[in-house]
Amino acid sequence: MKKLRLLSLVALACLAAAPAHAGWQDKLQNLMNPESKEGKILSGATRVVSSSQEMTYQTECTVGESLALESMQRFGKPVADEALQKYVNLVGNSVARNSRRSTIPYRFVVLDSQVQNAFAAPGGIIFISRGLLNLLENEAELAAVLSHEVGHVAEKHALKSIRRAQFLQGAATITAATMKGSEGKKFESMIGDLQSTLFDKGLDQGMEYEADLAALETAYRTGYDPTALVGVLRKLQQEEATAAKNGSWFSTHPPLDERIARVSAALARYPDRAGLAKLPARFAKFVKAGKGGKTTK
């Protein structure tokens, strides 16, 4: 197992350059064009499966992409630093390969926002704000945050929240065939409700604790010191008194004291964690050097 974790980190360091998010951003823009295939699917869709286990991946992605559009309108555009975006994608996909849902593609985006938060949209689109990224000190802490969000995608927490609130019902897929007059407005209403859950109210506390435990396991399997998650939570605790609350980690996650206690107790499962990677130098090379990045146009 230790050798496999080491190989994961070596592979992360050696992966070839590739555009981090340009292709799917084009697809997101198509969602706003009512004449495009994506726009027609989105505008007419309303009836989606009531059980997340039965929802098709195409439908999950459509819901996630529409939420991604909303998140960029609310929190800002992606930081225009290709090296930084690529680095975060490499770390994110490295941990995603060791998650409980490793067979879908994941996309990671750094948003130009000082609000300290990270969140996951259905289908594997994961955002981290520049504000939260600047708070971190090493790659293990970045991996911990991204592993937590990957855990939400793996367990389909957002979709389960929709099901509990009865936002989605009916068919298992979003297709052009479901386009009917008022149906598009119902779908938009559902997206608005889910947006409120993810960006304002937060998921169920049990889901957040579940994602914390998944983050420990995923980071450990990838070769990172899982103690880093406790470090992130303590940093946030120090910031809590003065940080903006609306739309931030503080308004969408459970109390930090309880989370720190639960995560600290769970670390006993990883007795060899002290020797695992933290990688502050590599983190500083990509993250600290790019603090002045501007947004894309």
C-alpha positions as CSV (number, residue, x, y, z in Angstrom):
1,M,0.0,0.0,0.0
2,K,2.8,2.4,0.9
3,K,4.4,1.8,-2.6
4,L,1.1,2.5,-4.3
5,R,0.7,5.8,-2.4
6,L,4.2,6.8,-3.4
7,L,3.5,6.0,-7.1
8,S,0.4,8.2,-7.0
9,L,2.5,11.2,-5.9
10,V,5.2,10.4,-8.4
11,A,2.6,10.2,-11.2
12,L,1.2,13.6,-10.0
13,A,4.6,15.2,-10.3
14,C,5.2,13.8,-13.8
15,L,1.8,14.2,-15.5
16,A,2.1,16.1,-18.9
17,A,0.6,19.5,-19.5
18,A,-3.0,19.7,-20.5
19,P,-5.7,22.3,-20.6
20,A,-7.3,22.3,-17.1
21,H,-10.8,23.4,-17.8
22,A,-11.2,25.1,-21.2
23,G,-13.3,22.3,-22.8
24,W,-15.9,22.1,-20.2
25,Q,-16.1,25.8,-19.8
26,D,-17.2,26.0,-23.5
27,K,-19.9,23.5,-22.7
28,L,-21.0,25.6,-19.8
29,Q,-21.3,28.6,-22.1
30,N,-23.4,26.5,-24.4
31,L,-25.9,26.0,-21.6
32,M,-26.6,29.7,-21.8
33,N,-27.4,29.5,-25.5
34,P,-31.0,28.5,-25.9
35,E,-30.3,27.3,-29.5
36,S,-27.5,24.9,-28.6
37,K,-28.1,21.3,-27.9
38,E,-27.1,21.8,-24.2
39,G,-29.3,24.8,-23.9
40,K,-32.3,23.0,-25.3
41,I,-31.8,20.1,-22.9
42,L,-31.4,22.4,-20.0
43,S,-34.3,24.7,-20.8
44,G,-36.8,22.0,-21.2
45,A,-35.8,19.6,-18.5
46,T,-37.8,19.3,-15.3
47,R,-38.6,15.8,-14.4
48,V,-35.6,13.9,-13.2
49,V,-35.3,10.8,-11.1
50,S,-36.3,10.9,-7.5
51,S,-33.6,8.5,-6.4
52,S,-30.0,9.5,-7.0
53,Q,-29.0,5.9,-7.5
54,E,-31.1,5.7,-10.6
55,M,-30.1,9.0,-12.2
56,T,-28.0,8.8,-15.3
57,Y,-24.5,10.3,-15.4
58,Q,-25.6,12.6,-18.2
59,T,-28.4,14.0,-16.1
60,E,-26.1,14.4,-13.1
61,C,-23.7,16.3,-15.3
62,T,-26.4,18.6,-16.7
63,V,-27.5,19.5,-13.2
64,G,-23.9,20.0,-12.1
65,E,-23.0,22.2,-15.1
66,S,-26.0,24.4,-14.5
67,L,-24.9,24.8,-10.9
68,A,-21.4,25.6,-12.1
69,L,-22.7,28.5,-14.1
70,E,-24.5,29.8,-11.1
71,S,-21.4,29.5,-8.9
72,M,-19.3,31.5,-11.3
73,Q,-21.9,34.2,-11.6
74,R,-22.0,34.4,-7.8
75,F,-18.4,33.8,-6.7
76,G,-16.4,35.0,-9.7
77,K,-14.7,33.7,-12.8
78,P,-11.8,31.2,-12.7
79,V,-8.4,32.7,-11.8
80,A,-6.5,33.3,-15.1
81,D,-3.4,31.4,-14.0
82,E,-3.1,28.3,-16.2
83,A,-0.2,26.8,-14.2
84,L,-2.2,27.1,-11.0
85,Q,-5.4,25.7,-12.5
86,K,-3.4,22.8,-13.9
87,Y,-1.7,22.1,-10.6
88,V,-5.0,22.1,-8.6
89,N,-6.4,19.7,-11.3
90,L,-3.4,17.4,-10.9
91,V,-3.8,17.2,-7.2
92,G,-7.5,16.9,-7.4
93,N,-7.5,14.1,-10.0
94,S,-4.7,12.3,-8.0
95,V,-7.0,12.0,-5.0
96,A,-10.1,11.4,-7.1
97,R,-8.4,8.3,-8.5
98,N,-8.3,6.9,-5.0
99,S,-11.8,7.8,-4.0
100,R,-14.9,5.6,-3.8
101,R,-16.0,6.9,-7.2
102,S,-12.9,7.0,-9.3
103,T,-14.4,6.1,-12.7
104,I,-15.9,9.5,-13.6
105,P,-14.0,12.5,-14.8
106,Y,-13.4,15.3,-12.3
107,R,-12.8,19.0,-13.0
108,F,-11.3,21.4,-10.5
109,V,-11.5,25.1,-10.7
110,V,-10.0,27.9,-8.6
111,L,-12.4,30.8,-8.5
112,D,-11.3,34.4,-8.1
113,S,-13.1,35.0,-4.8
114,Q,-11.9,35.9,-1.4
115,V,-14.8,34.2,0.3
116,Q,-13.3,31.1,1.9
117,N,-15.1,28.1,0.6
118,A,-15.0,25.0,-1.6
119,F,-18.0,23.1,-3.0
120,A,-18.8,20.3,-5.3
121,A,-21.5,20.2,-8.0
122,P,-23.0,16.9,-9.1
123,G,-21.1,15.2,-11.9
124,G,-17.6,16.0,-10.5
125,I,-17.2,19.7,-10.9
126,I,-15.3,21.0,-7.9
127,F,-14.6,24.6,-7.0
128,I,-12.2,26.1,-4.5
129,S,-11.9,29.8,-3.9
130,R,-8.7,31.8,-4.0
131,G,-9.5,33.0,-0.5
132,L,-9.5,29.4,0.9
133,L,-6.5,28.4,-1.2
134,N,-4.4,31.3,0.2
135,L,-5.2,30.1,3.7
136,L,-3.5,26.7,3.1
137,E,0.2,26.0,3.7
138,N,1.0,22.8,1.8
139,E,-0.2,20.3,-0.8
140,A,-1.5,17.9,1.8
141,E,-3.9,20.5,3.0
142,L,-5.0,21.2,-0.6
143,A,-5.5,17.5,-1.1
144,A,-7.6,17.3,2.1
145,V,-10.0,20.0,1.0
146,L,-10.3,18.5,-2.5
147,S,-10.7,15.0,-1.1
148,H,-13.6,16.3,1.1
149,E,-15.4,17.7,-2.0
150,V,-14.7,14.5,-4.0
151,G,-16.3,12.6,-1.1
152,H,-19.5,14.6,-1.7
153,V,-19.5,13.7,-5.3
154,A,-18.7,10.1,-4.6
155,E,-21.6,9.8,-2.2
156,K,-23.9,11.9,-4.4
157,H,-24.7,14.1,-1.4
158,A,-26.1,17.0,-3.4
159,L,-28.4,14.6,-5.4
160,K,-29.6,13.0,-2.2
161,S,-30.4,16.4,-0.8
162,I,-32.5,17.1,-3.9
163,R,-34.3,13.8,-3.4
164,R,-35.0,14.5,0.2
165,A,-36.5,17.9,-0.7
166,Q,-38.4,16.3,-3.5
167,F,-36.9,18.7,-6.1
168,L,-36.4,15.9,-8.7
169,Q,-39.1,13.5,-9.7
170,G,-40.2,11.5,-12.7
171,A,-37.8,10.4,-15.4
172,A,-34.3,9.2,-14.9
173,T,-32.8,11.4,-17.6
174,I,-32.8,14.9,-18.9
175,T,-33.4,14.8,-22.7
176,A,-34.8,17.1,-25.4
177,A,-37.9,15.0,-25.2
178,T,-38.7,16.3,-21.8
179,M,-39.0,19.9,-23.1
180,K,-42.5,21.1,-22.4
181,G,-43.6,24.7,-21.8
182,S,-43.5,25.3,-18.1
183,E,-41.1,22.4,-17.4
184,G,-38.1,24.5,-17.9
185,K,-39.2,27.0,-15.3
186,K,-39.6,24.1,-12.8
187,F,-36.1,22.9,-13.5
188,E,-34.7,26.4,-13.0
189,S,-36.6,26.6,-9.7
190,M,-35.0,23.3,-8.6
191,I,-31.5,24.5,-9.6
192,G,-32.2,27.7,-7.5
193,D,-33.2,25.5,-4.5
194,L,-30.1,23.4,-4.9
195,Q,-27.9,26.5,-5.2
196,S,-29.3,27.7,-1.9
197,T,-28.5,24.4,-0.3
198,L,-24.9,24.3,-1.5
199,F,-24.0,27.9,-1.3
200,D,-26.0,29.2,1.6
201,K,-27.5,26.6,3.9
202,G,-25.1,23.8,3.5
203,L,-25.6,20.0,3.2
204,D,-26.9,17.9,6.1
205,Q,-24.3,17.7,8.9
206,G,-24.1,13.9,8.6
207,M,-23.1,14.3,5.0
208,E,-20.3,16.7,6.0
209,Y,-19.0,14.3,8.6
210,E,-19.1,11.5,6.1
211,A,-17.1,13.6,3.6
212,D,-14.5,14.4,6.3
213,L,-14.0,10.7,6.9
214,A,-13.8,10.0,3.1
215,A,-11.2,12.8,2.9
216,L,-9.0,11.2,5.4
217,E,-9.1,7.8,3.7
218,T,-8.7,9.3,0.2
219,A,-5.8,11.5,1.1
220,Y,-4.1,8.6,3.0
221,R,-4.5,6.2,0.0
222,T,-3.0,8.9,-2.3
223,G,0.1,9.3,0.0
224,Y,-0.7,12.5,1.8
225,D,-0.6,13.0,5.6
226,P,-4.3,12.9,6.6
227,T,-3.6,15.0,9.6
228,A,-3.7,17.9,7.1
229,L,-7.5,18.0,7.3
230,V,-7.3,18.9,11.0
231,G,-4.8,21.6,10.1
232,V,-7.2,23.1,7.6
233,L,-10.1,23.1,10.1
234,R,-7.9,24.7,12.8
235,K,-6.9,27.5,10.3
236,L,-10.5,28.1,9.5
237,Q,-11.3,28.2,13.2
238,Q,-8.7,31.0,13.6
239,E,-10.3,32.9,10.8
240,E,-13.9,32.4,11.9
241,A,-14.2,35.5,14.1
242,T,-13.3,38.0,11.3
243,A,-14.1,36.1,8.1
244,A,-17.1,36.9,5.9
245,K,-19.9,34.4,6.8
246,N,-22.3,34.7,3.9
247,G,-21.7,31.9,1.3
248,S,-18.5,30.9,3.1
249,W,-17.3,27.6,4.6
250,F,-18.5,28.9,8.0
251,S,-22.2,29.2,6.8
252,T,-22.3,25.9,4.9
253,H,-20.5,23.5,7.2
254,P,-21.0,22.1,10.8
255,P,-19.4,23.7,13.9
256,L,-15.6,23.5,13.6
257,D,-15.1,22.2,17.2
258,E,-17.2,19.1,16.5
259,R,-15.5,18.5,13.2
260,I,-12.0,18.8,14.6
261,A,-12.9,16.4,17.4
262,R,-14.4,13.8,15.1
263,V,-11.6,14.0,12.5
264,S,-8.9,13.9,15.2
265,A,-10.4,10.8,16.7
266,A,-10.5,9.1,13.3
267,L,-6.8,9.7,12.7
268,A,-6.1,6.7,14.9
269,R,-6.9,4.5,11.9
270,Y,-3.7,5.8,10.3
271,P,-0.8,5.0,12.7
272,D,1.8,5.5,10.0
273,R,0.6,8.9,8.9
274,A,3.5,10.9,10.2
275,G,5.8,9.8,7.4
276,L,3.4,10.7,4.6
277,A,3.7,13.7,2.2
278,K,3.0,17.3,3.0
279,L,4.9,19.0,0.2
280,P,5.0,22.7,1.2
281,A,7.6,23.6,-1.4
282,R,5.7,22.3,-4.4
283,F,2.6,23.9,-3.1
284,A,4.3,27.3,-2.7
285,K,5.7,27.1,-6.2
286,F,2.3,27.0,-7.8
287,V,0.0,28.7,-5.3
288,K,2.0,31.3,-3.4
289,A,3.6,32.6,-6.7
290,G,0.2,33.1,-8.3
291,K,-1.6,35.2,-5.7
292,G,-2.0,38.1,-8.1
293,G,-3.7,36.1,-10.8
294,K,-6.6,37.8,-12.6
295,T,-9.8,36.3,-13.8
296,T,-10.4,35.0,-17.3
297,K,-12.5,37.0,-19.6
